[in-house]
Each structure stands twice: as structure tokens, then as C-alpha cells.
Amino acid sequence: MSTPAGETPEEITTEHPDAPPSLDSEVAQVVAPDRDIEVAVGDNLVEIRDLTVTFGGLTALDNVTFDIKRGEILGLIGPNGAGKTTCFNAMTGVYKPSGGSVQLEGHTLNGRKQHVITRLGLARTFQNIRLFGQMTALENVVVGLDARHKTSVPGAIFRSPRHRREEKSSIEHGMALLDFVGIADKAQELARNLPYGYQRRLEIARALATEPKLLCLDEPAAGFNPAEKDELMQLIRTIRDDGYTVLLIEHDMRLVMGVTDRIVVLEFGKKIAEGTPSEIREDPKVIAAYLGEETDDDGAA
Ligand SMILES: Nc1ncnc2c1ncn2[C@@H]1O[C@H](COP(=O)(O)OP(=O)(O)OP(=O)(O)O)[C@@H](O)[C@H]1O
């Protein structure tokens, strides 16, 4: 299966979904048979050192240093404009840092192209959903799986046995991933026709298709009601239990406090705190940073 010529991911917004089906841990085994299921939090997977990004005279990220440990869910929070998305963009090759470094398992990511960073094991979702709207949910995931395939271009053109094998396993693997995120019932629907919550889950499935070591989620709960946020929290936990490491940008404090192991807090581009959710909740610098910020429906900033 291939991407339609010239189509680029588009931002899609539709109404909210009905409650998606529940998750099945057996599916997790099918999705990622080679992973250590329910890995413990371990050594450093990612090391970010003195990361700095400037836009003209504005320093959006100012000498930020933190680690992401293997198997953890790390929250990246901060008031509007604090530099969270800039940090994601610098990690994933969208922006070129003006200083500092990002290392994943000892591989330097800064200066590398986005597809190389994806291959090294870092995948992300976006604040504004980006899907191939004219493709089905399954095709959107298979595109992500294609990033892992080894068939040569001639092999694909002449449909070599290997290519046919990979295509078949792509469909099975893609279906397992849709099942894993709870939207297998919509596999054949065009992405643009999916309810909003399904689109968010589809973005996660597509990111997981690249077999990332680190999954970066940029405000995955934006636009969700409290029940949908609870389901998303459960999905994020299941993703971690399946052996992935998760970096989460999220404004909803109840979600962040409920799902993360540790939190890094940015304000005006600088790291102002790092700790467990209970440490962060009590930190006077964090409380001061959030004073005057608008809170989400059920978030307590
Ligand atoms: N491409 C860009 N060009 C110029 N300035 C930018 C660019 N991207 C971000 N900025 C600026 O960098 C600062 C940090 O923005 P960023 O989007 O990273 O913050 P954020 O913490 O993700 O905010 P939010 O929670 O509102 O999404 C802001 O002052 C923003 O205006």
C-alpha cells in the first residue's frame, strides 16, 4: 500500500466520538511480540543537555537539561508559550537547535533529518491532528509500518515475494495496532470521516507503527471530555505497559498528575522544576508559574 501521490497529512477536526472499545492486553502481545512487556523504569533512554532554540531575538528554549528513563511516562508541562512544543520540535528534527544536544541510546539526534530520527526510535503525534484524510484508518497505519520495511524500490514495483509478504503482514500488524488503540471497528473508514477521538487514537496507532522507543504525545487530550480523558489515560498506561517510553505534553493537570511517573516543568523556555507528580504539585515555583493561567474544565493548575 502506498501514499497517494502528492498527498500530505492534513489537519482534521470533527465532532467527538462515542466511547471507544476497551483495550485487550493480549492484543498488546500481538502488536509488539518482541517487546519486554511491562518493563520496569530503567536507565536513561534519552539525554537532553543544554538544549537551546532561538527564533530571531526570542529564546524559546534556554539551556534545558533533563533525562527520559526507559519505561517511564514523563510529563512535560508549563504555562502557554513555555517552550514545550519547541522542545518536541527540537527533539524530532522539526527545528534545528541553536545549542545543546539530544541523545537517544547514545545516538545524537540534533542535526538529523526527521525520517532518520524516526528510524532511530522516536515518534510523535501533533497538537493539530495530521492524518491522510483520503486514506482509510488502516492505510494511515500501514504508511507508518512502511517506514520499517526493507523491500527495495524495484522489489516493491515488481511485487517481489518479500514485498508481498511484508504487505500482508503490514495489514495484519496494522489491524492489531488499530485494535490496540481501540478503533479496529473503523479500519475501513476514511480518516477524515472518523470522529475526533478516533482520529486522535489513529494518530497514536500510526506513531506506534514506526516501532518507536520513545513516543511523544503533544496534547493528546485536547478537546476531550472527562470520560474520554479517562480512557486516554488508560490507553497511555497500556502503551507504557507494552514496553514503550512516553513523553507527554498536556495541559490537563488531572491527566498529567494521574498518569505520569515524573514531570519536567518549563517556564519562559527554562526548566524550573523536575520531580514526581506529588513533588511538582507542592513546588512553590510551579504554583507561582501557573498563577493567573486559565485551567482546563477539570484540570487544577
Ligand atoms: N516557529 C516559531 N517562530 C517564532 N516563534 C516561535 C515559533 N515556535 C514557537 N515560537 C515561540 O516560542 C515560544 C514557545 O512556544 P511553544 O509553542 O514551544 O510553547 P508551548 O509551551 O508549547 O505553548 P502552548 O502550551 O501554548 O502550546 C513562544 O513565545 C512562541 O511564540
The ligand as an ORCA input file, in Angstrom:
! r2SCAN-3c Opt
* xyz 0 1
  N       8.266     28.866     14.612
  C       8.320     29.848     15.525
  N       8.737     31.093     15.204
  C       8.801     32.062     16.130
  N       8.485     31.913     17.426
  C       8.066     30.690     17.805
  C       7.948     29.600     16.892
  N       7.516     28.490     17.573
  C       7.342     28.895     18.847
  N       7.666     30.202     18.991
  C       7.644     30.969     20.227
  O       8.406     30.230     21.176
  C       7.793     30.304     22.465
  C       7.490     28.901     22.955
  O       6.410     28.376     22.159
  P       5.911     26.889     22.304
  O       4.856     26.680     21.263
  O       7.060     25.968     22.307
  O       5.247     26.902     23.743
  P       4.321     25.832     24.435
  O       4.806     25.662     25.817
  O       4.240     24.599     23.578
  O       2.920     26.608     24.440
  P       1.411     26.079     24.344
  O       1.143     25.395     25.634
  O       0.635     27.344     24.189
  O       1.317     25.157     23.157
  C       6.552     31.180     22.318
  O       6.904     32.509     22.679
  C       6.256     31.085     20.837
  O       5.592     32.249     20.385
*
